Amino acid sequence: MKISLNWIGRYVDLGGLSPEKVAEDLTLSVAEIEGIETFGAELQSVVVGEVLSCEPHPDSDHLHLCKVADGGGEALDVVCGAPNVAKGQKVPFARAGTVLPGGVKLKKTKIRGALSLGMILSEQEMGLAFESEGILVLPEDAPVGKPLTEVLPVLDTVLEIDNKSITHRPDLWGHYGFARELAALYGRELKPAVGEVRLPEEGETVPIHIEAPELCKRYIGLVLEGLSVGPAPAWMRYLLAAVGQRPISNIVDLTNFLLLDLGQPMHAFDLERLRGPEIRVRRAGQEEVLRTLDGADRLLTPADLVIADAGGAVALAGVMGGEESEIRPGTRKMLLESANFDPVTIRRTAFRTALRSESSARFEKSLDPELAMTAVLKFVELLDEVCPGAKPAGPAVDAGGWKFRGLQVPLR
């Protein structure tokens, strides 16, 4: 597992401590650190450029001839094929000679007869995303010539954790767990996982029926409306990329962020694609078939736990969602799932189907049922920043009857 120190810094101040010191102390007291890497190190030669002019290439229907100022003297000729490049933009720029992530060294070159002395970069070319539709456009007030690492939070230190050393610690399968340990180690303040969040007391809900209570202690469902699916904020995308998680969209990225933040898996259903709508947590039927998010048809057995609607299975509980109800660009309403499933069942299903996911890896460790509601509140807390205008449409339905019972330990 990878732990981002920028991410940890959201909860505890590690000022004055080197990454090497943090890694050493964690190894001695918490879990073995197998390595330290600097995410975004190759971007320290990338600077803010300004596109002074942008004209169509006379011999191409998609290339552009640009002049770019990068604070280093005369403007440079650059050939750019991105569809979204335009005059006046502030952009990440690399001169010829720069080595990009992946080891690619930029060279002076001619493209369709036009000289190109550098490259205007996309997030994909900088190793910040797995795919990009065009170049990255920076804020208008970004200073020309300033290193990109001083403009965007792209520089991070990442610790590689030996998973075997935290198998018995489900609380350490998220950044908050490590932040708690570091706060204790260094006597520093730990910020709360979530602030004061109030959910509506009335409004739209979806009925939830737990038909296999021995396999599901708790299932929380919350309807959210006003969604506009698009990219997540840059800070979230870069934190996810730093730990090897592919950014997808703001809603999906938020569920993945909380999985890696708190250690609680969550799932988002397109509400308009749920039949009923209703949710039934039940054992799969003999030879019931579910097409999962990877496009494969899974033949299930009664040993598997599924999330079903009025028409059939829509997710393989704790392992992977179904293709039919996934979040799409046009999704406007969703049902958020945060649950607690039987660890043995999840482990057996993941093994039998060869679908060991980030979600199943955590459910296998036997999670605290209290974490399910914490994650829902954290989701709502971040929602307005991640998806402006989205909000809960009603109260959370908390099925399963889970109640926390305090334990008193007398000390003498």
N, C-alpha and C positions, 0 to 999 in steps of 0.2 A: 504494500500500500504506500502511496505517496502523500506526504504532508507538506503543505505550502506554509512557509513562515509568514508570508503576507496575510494569508488566511488566518493563521493563529493570532496575528496582530490585531485582528478585529475584536479579540476577546481579552488578550493580555499583552501588556507592553513588555517587549523583550529588549528594550533599549540598553546599550552597553554590553550586550552579550553577542559574541561571535557565533556564527552557525556551527563552527567546530565545537565550541564550548557547549552549546545546546545539545548537539548530537552526542557528545561524550557523556553528559549528565543524564540524558534519556537512556542511553545504553546501560549505564551503571544502575539506574533505579527503576526504569519502566519497561523498555523494549529495545531490542538490538537495532541500531541504525546501520544499514548495509552500505549506504552511500549518500553523498551530498552532491547535488548538481545545481547549476545556475540556469534557470529558465530565462530565455531572452538575452543571453550573453552575446550572441552573434549580432544583436541589434544595436550595439553601442556605437557603431559607425554609421547608423542610419539617422538622418536629420530631417527636420521639417523643411520642406520645399514649397515654393509657390509657383503655380502654373501661370506664367505671364502671358502666354499665348497658346492657342490650340486650334490648329487648322487640319482639315482632312488631308490625308496623304493622297497625292495625285494618282498614284498607281495602285491604290487599294481601296476597297469598299468598307474596311473596318479599322484601319490604322489611322493614327493622328500624329501630326508633327507638332511637338510642343517645345516651348522654351521654359526652362525651370530655373528659378533662382534658389540657391541653397545657402546663401550667406558667405560663399567662398570666392566672390569676385564676379566675373562675367556670367551671364545666364548661359545655361548649357542646353544644347540640342538633344532632345529625347524623342524617340519613337515609342508611342504607347498604343496598345491594342485594346485597352479597357473601354467598354461602352459608356462608362459614366464619367470619364475624364472631361474637365471643362476649364475654361479660363477663369482665373481668380481663386481656384481651390488651393487650400493648404493640404499638403500630401506628405506621406513618408517617402523620402528620396534617398537612393544609394548611388554614389558615383561609381564609375568603372574602377575596378580594383577591390571593391567591397566583397567580402565572402558572406554569403547568406546562409541561413540555417539549411542543413543538408549538405554543406560543403560546396555549393555552387559559387564560383567566382565570376563576378561581372566583368565583362571586357568591352572595350570600345568596338563597336560593330556597325556594319551597314545593313539596314533592313529595307529592301526594295529600293536600294540606291541612296537612302537617306542615312546620315551619320547619327548614331545614338551613343551618347556619352554617359549614360546612367540609366536608372530604372525607377519609375514610379511604382510603388509596391502595394500589393493586396495583403490582407491578413494571412491568406494561405501561403504566400511567398515568404512571409516573415515567420511562419511557424506558429501563428496565433489562432489559426482556424484550419479545419480539415478541408474546407472548400470555400471559395469566394466567387461572387458574381461580378466583381469589379474591384477597382482600387479602393483603398481606405481613404476616406475624406476626413480630415482632421478639423477640429474647431477653428472658426475664423480667426480667433485671437491667438492661435499658436504662433510663437515667434519664429521667423524664418532663420534657419541655421542652428536652432536649438536641438540637441540630441533627442531622439524620439523617447528614450528611456526617462527623460525628465518631463515629458509631456503626457505620456500615458503610463499606467501601472503595469508595464510589460516585463519588468525585471523582478525576478523572484528567486528565492532559494528554496529548493525542494529536498526534503529528507526522504530517503527510501527506507521504509520500515520492513523488518523481517516479519511476515504475517504469522509465522509459527509462534513467535514470542507473544502474540496478543490473541491467540485462539481462545484462551480462557477469559478474555476481557472484552465482552461485547461493547462496553462503554468507550473503548478506545478505537472503535471502527468509524470514528468521525473526528473532525478537527476539534470540536468542542471538548471532547474527552482528553485530548492531548493538551489543550489550553488549560484545562483544570489541573492536570498533573504539573505543568510548568509553573502555574501560579503558586501551587503548593511548594514546589522545589525552591523557588526563588523568593517566596514570601511577597508576591505581588498581587495586586487586585485582579480578580476575575470578574469580567462584565457578565451580566445575566445572559442566558441563551436567548431570551425573548423578553421584550418590554411589556407594557400594559396593553393588551389587545382585547377589545370587546366585540363579540359576535352578536348579530341580531337575535332578538328573542322570539321573533315570529317571521314568517315569510315562506318561501318555497323550500321544500325538502323532497327527498326521494326515500320511499320506504326501504328499509334494510331488514332482511330476515336471515338470521344465522341458523342454518339447518344442520350444521355439524359443529356444535358448540365445543366439542372436545378438541377440535382442530383450530378454533378461532376464539381467543379470549376477548378480543375487542375489535370492533370495526366502526370507524368514524367516517361518515360521508358528509361533505359540505358542497352545496351548489354555489357556483360562482357565475356571475353574469357580466356583460359589458366587455368581454374579451376582445382583444385585437392581437392576433398572433403575428409575431415578427421577431427580430433579433432581441436577445437579452442585452442589458447594459454592458458596456465594454468591460467594466471591472469584474462582472460575473463571468463573462466569456473567457477572460484571461486567467482567472483563478481556476476555472474548469480545465482550460487547455494546459495549464502548468502541471496539473496532476494527471494528465492523459485522458481527460474526458472530452468527447467531441461535442461542442455546442450545436444545438439543433434549432430551438426556438425558445422564446422567452418563457412559455409555460412549462415545456418539457425541461428546459435548463433549470428552472426553479425547483422542480421536483428532484432533479439530479443534484443540485446544489445542496438541498437539505439532507439528502442521503449521505453526502460526503461531509456535511457540516455537523449534523446531529447524530448521524448513524441510523436514521429512521427512513426506510424505503417508503415511497409514496407513489401513487399512480393517478393519472388524470384521464378521465373518460370524456369524450365528446357527448354531452348530455342528449343532444338531439338524435344521436345514433343508438341510444339505449332504449330498448323496447320496454314499454310499460309507462314511464320508466320505473324500474325497480331494481333492487340488488338482492340476489340470493347467494349466500356463501354456503356452498354444498359440496359434497363429493361428486366427482365426475361420474357420468353414466358409463356402463361397459361399452368400450369402443366409441365413446363420444369423440368427436373431432373438433379441434380448435385450430384456426390459423393464427399463429402468433406474429408478433411485430416483424420478425425476420422473414416473413412470407412462407414459412414452412407449415404444413398441416400436421398437427400433433395428434396421434391416436392415444387417447387417455383411458385410464382405468379407475375404478372406485377408490383406489389408494391415493389418487390425486385430489387435491382441493382446488375448486374453481370458483371464480366469481362469475355469476350468471345474471342475465336479465330475464325478461319474460319469454324470450325466444330461445335461449341457450347460453352456453359459456361465452364470456367476453374477455376472460383473462385467466391465466394459470397462476393461481394465488401465490404471491411471494416470489415468483420466478420471472414471468414475462407477461406483458399485456397482449391483447388480441388486436389484430389488424383492423377489424371492422369498426372498433370504437376509438381508434387513436385520434389524438389531436391533429387537426389539419389547418391549413392556412385560413379557411373560412369558418373555423369554430368560433362561436359567440357565447356559448354557455357550456359549462363543464361540471362534472362531479369529481371532487377531489377525494381520493381514498387514502386513509392512514389507518393501518391495522396492526394487529399482533397475531401471528400465525404460529402453529405448532412447529418447532424447529426440526423434529425428526421427519415429519411429513414433507416439509419443504426440501430437506436435504435428499431424501429418497427420490422425490420427483425430479429435482435438478440433476441427480446422478443418472436416473433412468432415461431422461430425455436429452442428456448431454447439453443442458442449458444452465450451466452454473453462471449466474449473473451477479452483478454487484448487489442486487437486491437479495437474492437467495443466500449469498455469502454472509449477509448480516442476519437474516432471519434464522439461519442455521445455528447462530450463536446464542439464541434465546434472549430476545430483547425485552427490556422493561416495558410493560404495557402503558405506563404513564407517559412514555416518550411519544406515543401516538398523538395525544392531544397537544403536547408541546410543539410538535412539528406542524400541526394544523395552524396553531396560533402564529408560529414563525412564518408560515407561508403567507398568511393574511397580512402580517406586518410588512413583508417585503413586496407584496403584490402591487401596490400603487407605484412603487419605483420601477418594478420590472414590467408592468403592464398597466400604464396609466388609464384610469377610468373603470377598471375591473373592480368588482367588490362582491362580498357574500350576498346571495339573494335571500338567505334565511338562516336559521340556526343550524348548528352541526347536529346531525343525528348520531348519537353514541350508542351503538348496539353491543350487546354482550353482557351487560350488567357489571362490568369491571369497576371495582371500587378499591382505592388504595387503603390498606389497613396498616396503620403505623405500628412499629415494633419497638417496645421499650426494653432496653438492656440495663438492668440495675448495676451500678458500679459501687464497689466498697473501697 
